[in-house]
Amino acid sequence: MHDHKRRAHAEFSVWARTYDAHWLNHFLFEPSHALMLKELRALPPGRLLDIGCGTGALAARLAQRGWQAVGLDLCERMLHQASFKLNGSAGSVRLTVGDSEHLPFATGAFDAVTCANSFHHYPHQEAVVREMFRVLRPGGHLLLLDGWPDQFIGRIVYDYVITRVEGGAVWHRESPHVRAMFHGAGFHHVTQKRTYSLFPILLTRGIVPVSTTS
């Protein structure tokens, strides 16, 4: 395991039991999930993979809206908390331990992939976006949400505040860099939406082309 992944695994293993009560949930995660759910409203429910699902909050809400949700996380203790919290009430959520760089799913297995507030922990982000592309069917959607550090306030919030809260080994990318990763992986119709809660957040969306000529 990469050293940064090992440190993140250890950090979130310790954090798992108190994660849902952390102030970040109210000020960052909840607004992020609300934006993700709003963006997904126009898509018919199907098979969805939520990468970096943590304690399963977003996956559970997606399942309640009819999605066949799979939640994946590197940290077993976070998934244990998710399983305990959901306790069968989240419909069709399935929880899986896995590495975002090496997704344990077949090519084209999902209609949509979501990733909210975990991308900055991935040391090889281009590889992760390529894996997200691989597991989506033609016409499938990737919605990736993370911090928006482009402007001064974003750099202060993410390079100083969030970096200190989350242990230091994190990589918040500016919007042109994220967009370039999407295009490099093969996504078409890449769009970005920037919004503020207490923190500035960036939602990048891309679609897998239906054919090589689309």
C-alpha positions as CSV (number, residue, x, y, z in Angstrom):
1,M,0.0,0.0,0.0
2,H,1.2,3.5,-0.9
3,D,2.5,5.4,2.2
4,H,-0.1,8.1,1.8
5,K,-2.9,5.5,1.6
6,R,-1.5,3.8,4.7
7,R,-1.6,7.0,6.7
8,A,-5.1,7.8,5.5
9,H,-6.3,4.3,6.4
10,A,-4.8,4.7,9.9
11,E,-6.3,8.2,10.3
12,F,-9.8,7.2,9.2
13,S,-9.7,4.0,11.3
14,V,-9.2,6.1,14.4
15,W,-11.8,8.7,13.2
16,A,-14.5,6.2,12.2
17,R,-16.5,6.1,15.4
18,T,-16.8,9.9,15.8
19,Y,-16.8,10.8,12.1
20,D,-20.6,11.4,11.8
21,A,-20.5,13.9,14.7
22,H,-17.6,15.9,13.3
23,W,-18.3,19.6,12.5
24,L,-17.2,19.0,8.9
25,N,-20.4,16.9,8.4
26,H,-22.6,20.0,9.0
27,F,-20.6,22.6,7.2
28,L,-19.1,20.6,4.3
29,F,-20.4,17.0,3.8
30,E,-24.2,17.8,4.1
31,P,-24.1,20.7,1.6
32,S,-21.9,18.5,-0.7
33,H,-24.4,15.6,-0.6
34,A,-27.3,18.0,-1.2
35,L,-25.6,19.3,-4.3
36,M,-24.9,15.8,-5.5
37,L,-28.5,14.6,-5.0
38,K,-29.8,17.7,-6.9
39,E,-27.5,16.9,-9.8
40,L,-28.6,13.2,-9.9
41,R,-32.3,14.1,-9.9
42,A,-32.5,14.2,-13.7
43,L,-31.0,10.7,-14.2
44,P,-33.2,7.6,-14.0
45,P,-32.0,5.4,-11.0
46,G,-29.8,2.5,-11.9
47,R,-26.6,0.9,-10.6
48,L,-24.4,3.4,-8.8
49,L,-20.9,3.2,-7.2
50,D,-20.1,5.7,-4.5
51,I,-16.3,5.8,-4.1
52,G,-14.9,6.9,-0.7
53,C,-18.3,6.3,0.8
54,G,-17.2,6.6,4.4
55,T,-20.0,5.8,6.8
56,G,-22.5,5.5,3.9
57,A,-24.5,8.7,4.3
58,L,-24.7,9.6,0.6
59,A,-25.1,6.0,-0.5
60,A,-28.0,5.6,1.8
61,R,-29.8,8.7,0.5
62,L,-29.2,7.5,-3.0
63,A,-30.7,4.1,-2.3
64,Q,-33.8,5.8,-0.8
65,R,-34.2,7.4,-4.2
66,G,-34.2,4.1,-6.0
67,W,-30.5,3.7,-6.9
68,Q,-28.9,0.3,-6.5
69,A,-26.0,1.7,-4.6
70,V,-22.6,0.2,-3.9
71,G,-20.4,2.0,-1.4
72,L,-16.7,1.5,-1.6
73,D,-14.1,2.6,0.9
74,L,-10.5,1.7,1.7
75,C,-11.1,1.8,5.5
76,E,-12.8,-1.3,7.0
77,R,-13.8,0.6,10.2
78,M,-15.6,3.2,8.2
79,L,-17.6,0.5,6.5
80,H,-18.3,-1.2,9.8
81,Q,-19.8,2.1,11.0
82,A,-21.8,2.3,7.8
83,S,-23.1,-1.2,8.3
84,F,-24.0,-0.5,11.9
85,K,-25.7,2.8,11.1
86,L,-27.7,1.5,8.1
87,N,-28.7,-1.7,9.7
88,G,-30.8,-2.8,6.7
89,S,-32.7,0.5,6.5
90,A,-31.0,1.8,3.4
91,G,-32.6,-0.4,0.8
92,S,-30.1,-1.8,-1.7
93,V,-26.8,-0.4,-0.4
94,R,-23.9,-2.9,-0.7
95,L,-20.7,-2.1,1.1
96,T,-17.3,-3.1,-0.3
97,V,-13.7,-2.6,0.9
98,G,-11.6,-1.5,-2.0
99,D,-8.9,0.8,-3.5
100,S,-10.1,3.5,-5.8
101,E,-7.1,2.9,-8.1
102,H,-8.0,-0.7,-8.6
103,L,-11.8,-1.0,-8.5
104,P,-13.0,-4.6,-8.0
105,F,-15.7,-4.3,-10.6
106,A,-16.2,-5.3,-14.2
107,T,-15.8,-2.8,-17.1
108,G,-19.1,-1.0,-17.7
109,A,-20.7,-2.2,-14.5
110,F,-22.3,1.0,-13.4
111,D,-24.7,3.7,-14.7
112,A,-23.2,6.4,-12.5
113,V,-20.2,6.9,-10.2
114,T,-20.1,9.4,-7.4
115,C,-17.2,10.6,-5.3
116,A,-17.8,13.3,-2.7
117,N,-15.0,14.8,-0.5
118,S,-12.5,12.0,-0.7
119,F,-10.7,12.6,-4.0
120,H,-8.1,14.8,-2.4
121,H,-6.8,11.8,-0.4
122,Y,-5.9,9.8,-3.5
123,P,-2.2,10.1,-4.4
124,H,-2.6,9.0,-8.0
125,Q,-5.7,10.9,-9.0
126,E,-5.4,10.5,-12.8
127,A,-5.4,6.7,-12.3
128,V,-8.5,6.9,-10.2
129,V,-10.4,8.9,-12.8
130,R,-9.4,6.3,-15.4
131,E,-10.8,3.6,-13.2
132,M,-14.0,5.5,-12.7
133,F,-14.3,5.8,-16.5
134,R,-13.6,2.0,-16.9
135,V,-16.4,0.9,-14.6
136,L,-19.0,3.1,-16.2
137,R,-21.2,1.9,-19.1
138,P,-21.3,4.0,-22.3
139,G,-23.4,7.0,-21.6
140,G,-22.7,6.7,-17.8
141,H,-22.1,9.7,-15.6
142,L,-19.3,10.5,-13.2
143,L,-20.0,13.2,-10.6
144,L,-16.9,14.1,-8.6
145,L,-17.2,16.7,-5.8
146,D,-14.3,18.1,-3.8
147,G,-12.9,21.3,-2.5
148,W,-12.5,24.3,-4.8
149,P,-9.1,25.9,-4.1
150,D,-8.9,28.2,-7.2
151,Q,-9.5,31.5,-5.4
152,F,-7.8,33.0,-2.4
153,I,-10.4,31.9,0.2
154,G,-10.4,28.3,-1.3
155,R,-6.6,28.1,-1.0
156,I,-6.8,29.3,2.7
157,V,-9.6,26.9,3.5
158,Y,-8.2,23.8,1.8
159,D,-4.4,24.3,1.9
160,Y,-4.4,25.3,5.5
161,V,-7.6,24.4,7.4
162,I,-8.7,21.1,5.8
163,T,-5.1,20.0,5.3
164,R,-4.4,20.4,9.1
165,V,-7.7,18.7,10.1
166,E,-7.1,15.7,7.8
167,G,-3.4,15.1,8.5
168,G,-1.5,16.9,5.8
169,A,-1.2,14.4,2.9
170,V,-4.0,15.7,0.7
171,W,-4.2,17.1,-2.8
172,H,-7.0,19.6,-3.6
173,R,-6.8,20.3,-7.3
174,E,-7.8,23.5,-9.1
175,S,-10.7,23.2,-11.5
176,P,-8.7,23.3,-14.8
177,H,-6.6,20.4,-13.5
178,V,-9.6,18.3,-12.6
179,R,-11.2,19.0,-16.0
180,A,-8.0,18.0,-17.7
181,M,-8.1,14.7,-15.8
182,F,-11.6,14.0,-17.0
183,H,-10.7,14.7,-20.6
184,G,-7.5,12.7,-20.3
185,A,-9.5,9.6,-19.1
186,G,-11.9,9.9,-22.1
187,F,-15.0,11.7,-20.7
188,H,-17.1,13.9,-22.9
189,H,-19.4,16.8,-22.0
190,V,-17.3,17.7,-19.0
191,T,-19.0,20.5,-17.0
192,Q,-18.1,22.1,-13.6
193,K,-20.3,23.8,-11.0
194,R,-18.9,25.9,-8.2
195,T,-20.8,26.7,-5.1
196,Y,-20.4,27.8,-1.5
197,S,-21.6,26.4,1.8
198,L,-19.2,27.6,4.5
199,F,-16.5,26.2,2.2
200,P,-16.2,26.6,-1.6
201,I,-16.9,23.3,-3.4
202,L,-16.5,22.1,-7.0
203,L,-18.6,19.5,-8.7
204,T,-17.2,18.1,-11.9
205,R,-19.4,16.0,-14.2
206,G,-18.4,13.9,-17.2
207,I,-20.2,11.4,-19.5
208,V,-18.7,8.3,-21.1
209,P,-19.1,8.6,-24.8
210,V,-21.7,6.2,-26.3
211,S,-19.3,5.5,-29.2
212,T,-15.8,6.4,-30.2
213,T,-17.3,8.9,-32.7
214,S,-19.6,10.7,-30.3
